[in-house]
Amino acid sequence: MGSHSRARRVAAALGFAGLLCAVLGVIMIVMVPSIIKQQVLKNVRIDPSSLSFNMWKEIPVPFYLSVYFFDVVNPKEILQGQKPRVQERGPYVYREFRHKSNITFNDNDTVSFLEYRSFQFQPDKSRGLESDSIVMPNILVLSAAMMMENGPMSLKLIMTLAFSTLGERAFMNRTVSEIMWGYEDPLIHIINKYFPNTFPFKGKFGLFAELNNSDSGLFTVFTGVKNFSRIHLVDKWNGISKVNFWHSDQCNMINGTSGQMWAPFMTPESSLEFYSPEACRSMKLIYKEQGVFEGIPTFRFVAPNTLFANGSIYPPNEGFCPCRESGIQNVSTCRFNAPLFLSHPHFYNADPVLAEAVSGLHPNPEEHSLFLDIHPVTGIPMNCSVKLQLSLYIKSVKGVGQTGKIEPVILPLMWFGESGAMEGETLQTFYTQLVLMPRVLHYGQYVLLALGCVLLFIPIVYQIRSQEKCYLFWSSSKKGSQDKEAIQAYSESLMTSAPKGTVLQEARL
């Protein structure tokens, strides 16, 4: 009797525990999505109390700049009108360091900051040294010639004489370091003296001279503290809400973020839009596929075919014209009027005639497409590789002897890729707090509900089995009493019939 009472109490306790688990599981199913959302919003906004603030302020991800140069193999033949031949050299890899300064929180839910960048050469990751010599077009000479194409012949002859006096030619042989970070050129001093404000630089001329140990402009972005709907979006760049480089309001708009974080809770319908000071425009990437990076689910975003399409193929890009073949963007209006073009490396995703016009180009999606892998719940990049190419439009300009008989061609100068991937302690912290814990909560709610249902069945099963035992006991008891009665009746019958049976037996004997 005591053991039966104990079992009943245990069953009741388990049933009560199951009820609590089930109720808690239901509550979590209702509440957990909201809790996770609140935690994500709290940790991705630009606020000193958020988990991602230090990541935003001092980017812990190691970024690398990989530069590839197109070494011109036949400069003399090009001047004679032959097809250019180039050989890709590199990569020359630089560690890129970024940090924000002048961080100022404003009253309108925005924060302003300057982001400084510096570069450090990494010989162990490079295929070559900064002292390597590269033959490439003389951007200053050929750009100046193009600018004077429609000028008076007398001025062109003076320019030819000046170039000859200074020893300037259409092609130059410079080291990687000089091309990247600048070299002294007497032509720069003359231009700055007689044509002030033509160039943005006053000293050395180099393709990346403006980027090293400098900032990318004053960004003002929304923090998301008061108004989540505009989190990370750019409010102003250098105090303006739109640029004036292009020929349409749409192309001049500063859209998206500063290119470091995006709004959380992405879907495959989401896009990545950001403003690039180097490209002088906003860019939009589109969703391609789901993936996983170091155990973290990601969405991969890539450049659409229309990113550098010309206006005839994609009318919204008409504002970036004057355009040439599709797949290259004219950036002369934001690059001191030099005939420079931006594209994917090796003219990938561009009109095939561009790559066919230069020997040595081999576009392919594996090596030359760009992508960003984003954690869709937080909008934080996990792994990225942004690749762009800079090219120069060159041709023979009548009256400028240095241009010879150059046939019109878009000649690639170099292409570069900026890449970075989250790693180390930062990756572990991110995974634990923003991936693992939400996942534990997500699955925990269903485990609790399932466990609660199982425990609730225990007292029910116990009750059913108890009733079955009672029925069996009652049945066996009833049967036992019936048997006793039958035995007793049989015994009595034997007792009453015995004498008669005895007489008969004796008579027979």
C-alpha positions in Angstrom: 0.0 0.0 0.0 2.9 2.4 0.8 4.7 1.8 -2.4 1.5 2.4 -4.4 1.0 5.7 -2.6 4.6 6.7 -3.3 4.3 5.9 -7.0 1.2 8.0 -7.2 2.9 11.0 -5.7 5.9 10.6 -8.1 3.6 10.4 -11.1 1.8 13.5 -9.9 5.1 15.4 -9.4 6.3 14.4 -12.9 3.0 15.5 -14.4 3.2 18.9 -12.7 6.8 19.2 -13.9 5.6 18.3 -17.4 2.9 20.9 -17.2 5.5 23.6 -16.2 7.8 22.6 -19.1 5.0 22.6 -21.6 3.8 26.0 -20.4 7.3 27.4 -20.4 7.9 26.0 -23.9 4.7 27.6 -25.2 5.7 30.9 -23.6 9.2 30.7 -25.2 7.7 30.0 -28.6 5.7 33.1 -28.3 8.4 35.3 -26.6 11.8 34.1 -27.9 11.5 35.6 -31.4 10.8 39.0 -29.8 13.6 38.5 -27.3 16.1 37.6 -30.0 15.0 40.6 -32.1 15.5 42.9 -29.1 18.9 41.5 -28.4 20.0 41.9 -32.0 18.7 45.4 -32.2 20.5 46.3 -29.0 23.8 44.8 -30.2 24.0 46.1 -33.8 23.1 49.7 -33.3 25.9 52.3 -33.1 26.0 52.8 -29.4 28.8 52.4 -26.9 26.7 49.9 -25.0 26.2 47.6 -28.0 28.2 44.4 -28.6 29.2 45.5 -32.2 30.3 49.1 -31.2 34.0 48.2 -30.8 33.9 46.2 -34.0 32.5 49.2 -35.8 34.9 51.6 -34.2 38.1 49.6 -34.6 37.5 47.0 -37.2 39.1 43.8 -35.8 38.9 41.9 -39.1 42.3 41.8 -40.9 41.7 43.5 -44.3 44.1 42.9 -47.2 44.6 44.9 -50.4 45.8 42.7 -53.2 47.0 44.7 -56.3 47.6 43.3 -59.8 49.3 45.4 -62.5 49.0 45.0 -66.2 52.6 45.2 -67.4 52.7 46.4 -71.0 54.8 44.0 -73.1 54.9 46.0 -76.4 54.9 49.8 -75.8 56.8 50.6 -79.0 54.4 48.5 -81.1 51.4 50.2 -79.5 52.8 53.6 -80.6 52.9 52.1 -84.1 49.2 51.3 -84.0 49.5 47.6 -83.0 47.3 45.7 -80.5 48.4 46.1 -76.9 49.8 43.0 -75.1 49.8 42.9 -71.3 51.0 40.5 -68.7 49.4 40.4 -65.2 51.9 40.9 -62.4 51.1 40.3 -58.7 49.5 40.1 -56.4 51.3 42.8 -54.3 49.6 42.4 -51.0 49.1 45.1 -48.3 47.7 44.8 -44.8 45.0 47.4 -44.5 44.5 49.1 -41.1 41.3 51.1 -40.4 40.2 53.1 -37.5 37.6 55.7 -36.8 38.2 59.1 -35.2 36.3 62.3 -34.6 33.3 60.2 -33.6 30.5 62.6 -32.7 27.0 61.7 -31.8 24.4 64.2 -33.0 21.0 65.1 -31.7 19.2 63.7 -34.8 20.0 60.0 -34.1 23.2 60.2 -36.3 26.9 59.8 -35.7 29.7 61.5 -37.6 33.1 60.1 -38.1 36.3 60.0 -40.1 37.8 56.6 -41.0 41.5 56.6 -41.6 43.3 53.9 -43.6 47.0 52.9 -43.8 48.7 50.2 -45.7 51.6 47.9 -44.9 53.3 45.7 -47.5 53.2 42.0 -46.9 56.1 40.4 -48.8 55.3 36.9 -47.5 51.8 37.1 -49.1 53.0 38.8 -52.3 54.3 37.5 -55.6 57.0 40.1 -56.1 58.5 43.1 -54.3 57.6 46.8 -54.3 60.9 47.4 -56.1 59.6 45.5 -59.2 59.5 47.5 -62.4 56.2 47.8 -64.3 55.7 49.3 -67.8 52.4 51.1 -68.0 50.8 54.1 -69.7 51.9 57.5 -68.5 48.5 58.7 -67.1 49.6 62.3 -66.9 50.8 62.6 -70.5 48.0 60.7 -72.1 45.3 62.3 -70.0 46.7 65.8 -70.8 46.8 64.9 -74.5 43.1 63.7 -74.4 42.1 66.9 -72.7 43.7 69.0 -75.4 42.3 66.9 -78.3 39.9 69.7 -79.4 42.3 72.5 -78.5 44.2 74.7 -80.9 47.0 73.1 -82.8 49.5 75.7 -81.6 48.8 74.7 -78.0 49.3 71.0 -78.8 52.6 71.7 -80.4 53.7 73.7 -77.3 52.6 70.7 -75.3 54.6 68.3 -77.4 57.7 70.5 -77.0 57.2 70.7 -73.2 56.8 66.9 -72.9 60.0 66.4 -74.9 61.9 68.9 -72.8 60.8 67.2 -69.6 61.5 63.7 -71.0 57.9 62.7 -70.8 56.7 59.7 -72.9 53.5 57.9 -73.5 54.7 54.9 -71.5 56.8 54.8 -68.4 58.8 52.3 -66.4 58.2 52.7 -62.7 58.4 50.6 -59.6 55.4 49.2 -57.8 56.0 51.5 -54.9 56.1 54.6 -57.1 53.0 53.6 -59.0 51.1 52.9 -55.7 52.3 55.7 -53.4 53.6 58.4 -55.7 56.6 59.6 -57.6 58.1 63.0 -58.3 57.2 64.4 -61.8 58.1 67.8 -63.0 55.0 67.8 -65.1 52.9 67.9 -61.9 54.6 71.1 -60.7 54.1 72.8 -64.1 50.4 71.9 -64.2 49.9 73.0 -60.6 51.7 76.3 -61.4 49.9 77.2 -64.6 46.6 75.3 -64.1 46.0 75.4 -60.4 43.3 73.0 -58.9 43.5 70.7 -61.9 44.8 67.9 -59.7 43.8 67.0 -56.2 47.4 66.4 -55.2 50.2 68.8 -54.9 53.3 66.6 -54.5 53.8 63.1 -55.7 51.5 61.4 -58.2 50.4 57.8 -57.4 47.3 55.7 -57.9 46.8 55.1 -54.1 48.7 58.2 -52.8 45.4 59.8 -51.7 44.3 56.7 -49.7 47.4 56.0 -47.6 47.3 57.6 -44.1 44.2 59.5 -45.0 40.5 59.4 -44.5 37.7 58.6 -46.9 35.6 61.7 -46.1 33.3 62.7 -43.2 30.5 60.2 -43.0 27.3 60.9 -41.0 25.2 57.8 -40.6 22.1 56.9 -38.6 22.7 55.0 -35.3 19.4 53.1 -35.1 19.1 54.0 -31.3 16.0 56.1 -31.7 14.8 55.0 -35.1 15.7 51.5 -36.1 14.2 51.8 -39.7 17.2 53.8 -40.9 20.0 52.0 -39.0 23.5 52.4 -40.6 22.1 54.4 -43.6 24.2 57.4 -44.7 22.7 60.7 -43.9 25.5 62.9 -45.4 29.0 62.5 -46.8 31.3 65.6 -46.4 28.2 67.5 -45.4 26.2 66.8 -48.5 23.3 64.5 -49.1 24.0 64.0 -52.8 27.1 64.4 -55.1 27.4 66.5 -58.3 29.7 64.3 -60.3 27.0 62.8 -62.6 24.2 63.9 -64.9 21.1 62.7 -63.2 19.7 63.1 -59.7 19.4 59.3 -59.4 23.1 58.7 -60.1 24.1 61.5 -57.7 22.1 60.1 -54.8 24.1 58.9 -51.7 22.2 55.6 -51.0 22.7 52.8 -48.5 25.3 52.5 -45.8 29.0 53.4 -45.5 29.8 49.8 -46.6 30.6 48.3 -43.1 27.3 47.1 -41.6 23.7 46.8 -42.9 20.3 46.5 -41.3 19.6 43.2 -39.6 16.9 40.6 -40.4 17.7 40.2 -44.1 15.7 38.1 -46.5 16.6 36.9 -50.0 14.7 39.9 -51.3 17.1 42.2 -49.5 19.9 44.1 -51.3 23.2 45.6 -50.2 23.6 49.2 -51.1 26.5 51.4 -50.0 28.3 54.6 -51.0 31.8 54.3 -52.3 33.9 57.5 -52.2 36.5 55.8 -54.4 33.9 55.1 -57.1 32.2 58.5 -56.4 28.8 56.7 -56.5 26.4 54.4 -54.7 26.5 50.7 -55.5 23.9 48.0 -55.1 24.6 44.3 -54.7 21.9 41.6 -55.0 21.3 38.3 -53.2 22.7 35.1 -54.8 22.7 32.2 -52.4 22.8 31.0 -48.8 26.0 29.7 -47.3 27.9 29.0 -44.1 31.0 30.7 -42.8 32.8 29.0 -39.9 29.4 27.6 -38.7 27.6 30.9 -39.2 24.8 31.0 -41.7 25.3 33.7 -44.4 23.7 35.3 -47.4 26.0 35.9 -50.4 25.5 39.2 -52.3 27.1 39.8 -55.7 27.2 42.6 -58.3 24.3 42.5 -60.8 25.0 42.5 -64.5 23.8 46.1 -64.6 26.3 47.6 -62.1 28.6 49.0 -64.9 26.2 48.6 -67.8 25.9 51.6 -70.1 22.8 53.7 -70.5 21.6 52.0 -73.6 21.4 48.6 -71.9 20.3 49.9 -68.5 18.6 53.3 -68.7 19.1 54.3 -65.0 22.9 54.4 -65.7 22.5 57.0 -68.4 23.5 59.6 -65.8 27.0 58.1 -65.6 27.6 58.7 -69.3 29.2 59.7 -71.7 29.4 55.9 -72.0 31.4 53.6 -74.2 31.0 49.8 -74.3 28.8 48.3 -71.6 30.6 47.0 -68.5 32.8 50.0 -67.9 32.0 53.2 -66.1 33.5 56.6 -67.0 34.8 58.1 -63.8 36.6 61.1 -65.4 34.3 63.6 -63.8 35.5 62.6 -60.3 39.1 61.9 -61.3 40.5 65.3 -62.5 38.9 64.7 -66.0 41.4 62.0 -66.9 39.8 59.4 -69.2 39.7 56.7 -66.5 37.2 53.8 -66.4 36.0 51.5 -63.6 35.0 47.9 -64.2 35.3 44.3 -63.0 38.9 42.8 -63.4 39.8 41.7 -66.9 36.6 43.3 -68.2 34.6 40.4 -66.6 30.8 40.9 -67.2 31.5 43.5 -69.9 31.2 43.7 -73.6 33.5 41.0 -75.0 35.1 43.5 -77.5 36.9 45.2 -74.6 38.8 42.1 -73.5 39.4 41.1 -77.2 41.1 44.5 -77.9 43.9 43.7 -75.5 46.0 40.5 -75.5 46.6 38.9 -72.2 43.1 39.3 -70.6 41.2 36.2 -69.4 38.0 37.2 -67.6 36.3 34.5 -65.4 33.8 34.6 -62.6 35.8 32.6 -60.1 38.7 35.0 -60.0 37.2 38.3 -61.0 33.7 38.6 -59.5 33.1 40.3 -56.2 31.0 39.1 -53.3 30.0 39.9 -49.7 28.9 37.2 -47.2 26.6 38.7 -44.6 25.1 37.2 -41.5 21.4 37.9 -42.3 20.2 38.1 -38.7 22.6 40.9 -37.8 23.6 42.5 -41.1 27.3 42.1 -40.2 29.8 41.0 -42.9 31.6 37.7 -42.2 33.7 37.4 -45.4 34.1 39.8 -48.3 36.1 40.3 -51.5 35.5 43.5 -53.5 37.4 43.6 -56.8 37.6 46.5 -59.2 39.8 47.5 -62.2 41.0 50.9 -63.3 41.6 51.4 -67.0 42.7 54.4 -69.2 41.3 55.3 -72.6 44.2 56.0 -74.9 44.4 57.1 -78.5 46.6 59.1 -80.9 45.9 62.8 -80.6 46.9 64.8 -83.7 49.5 67.4 -82.8 50.7 65.7 -79.7 53.8 63.7 -81.0 54.1 61.5 -77.9 50.8 59.7 -78.7 52.2 58.4 -82.0 49.7 56.2 -83.9 48.0 54.7 -80.9 44.7 53.0 -81.9 41.8 53.9 -79.6 41.6 51.4 -76.8 40.6 51.0 -73.2 43.9 49.8 -71.7 43.8 48.2 -68.2 46.2 49.7 -65.7 45.7 47.5 -62.6 43.0 45.8 -60.6 42.7 45.4 -56.9 40.8 43.3 -54.4 40.0 44.3 -50.9 39.3 41.2 -48.8 38.6 40.4 -45.1 37.1 37.6 -43.0 36.1 37.6 -39.4 38.4 35.3 -37.3 39.9 34.6 -33.9 38.3 35.8 -30.6 36.0 38.3 -32.4 34.6 35.4 -34.5 34.1 33.2 -31.4 32.4 36.0 -29.4 30.1 36.8 -32.3 29.3 33.1 -32.8 28.5 32.5 -29.1 26.4 35.6 -28.4 24.7 36.2 -31.7 24.5 32.7 -33.3 24.8 30.0 -30.6 22.7 31.5 -27.9 19.8 32.4 -30.2 20.0 28.9 -31.6 19.9 27.3 -28.1 16.9 29.4 -27.3 15.2 28.5 -30.6 15.6 24.7 -30.1 15.3 24.9 -26.3 11.7 26.1 -26.6 10.7 23.0 -28.6 12.7 20.6 -26.4 10.8 22.0 -23.3 7.5 21.6 -25.1 8.3 18.0 -26.1 9.6 17.2 -22.6 6.5 18.7 -21.0 4.2 16.6 -23.2 6.2 13.4 -22.4 6.1 14.1 -18.6 2.4 14.9 -18.8 1.7 11.4 -20.2 3.3 9.7 -17.1 0.4 10.3 -14.6 -2.1 9.5 -17.4 -0.3 6.2 -18.1 0.0 5.6 -14.4 -3.7 6.2 -13.8 -4.7 3.9 -16.7 -2.4 1.1 -15.4 -3.8 1.6 -11.9 -7.3 1.1 -13.1 -6.3 -2.0 -15.1 -4.7 -3.5 -11.9 -7.9 -2.8 -9.9 -10.0 -4.4 -12.6 -7.7 -7.5 -12.7 -7.7 -7.7 -8.9 -11.5 -7.4 -8.8 -11.8 -10.0 -11.6 -9.5 -12.5 -9.9 -11.1 -12.0 -6.5 -14.6 -12.6 -8.0 -13.3 -15.7 -9.8 -11.7 -17.0 -6.6 -14.9 -16.7 -4.6 -16.8 -18.5 -7.4 -14.2 -21.3 -7.3 -14.6 -21.7 -3.5 -18.3 -21.9 -3.8 -18.1 -24.5 -6.5 -15.6 -26.6 -4.4 -17.8 -26.3 -1.3 -20.9 -27.4 -3.3 -19.1 -30.3 -4.8 -17.9 -31.4 -1.4 -21.3 -31.2 0.1 -22.7 -33.2 -2.8 -20.2 -35.9 -2.1 -21.0 -36.0 1.5 -24.7 -36.4 1.0 -24.5 -39.2 -1.7 -21.8 -41.4 -0.1 -24.0 -43.9 1.9 -26.1 -44.8 -1.0 -23.0 -45.4 -3.2 -21.5 -47.7 -0.5 -24.5 -50.0 -0.3 -24.6 -50.4 -4.0 -20.9 -51.2 -4.0 -21.3 -53.8 -1.3 -24.3 -55.4 -3.1 -22.2 -55.8 -6.2 -19.5 -57.5 -4.2 
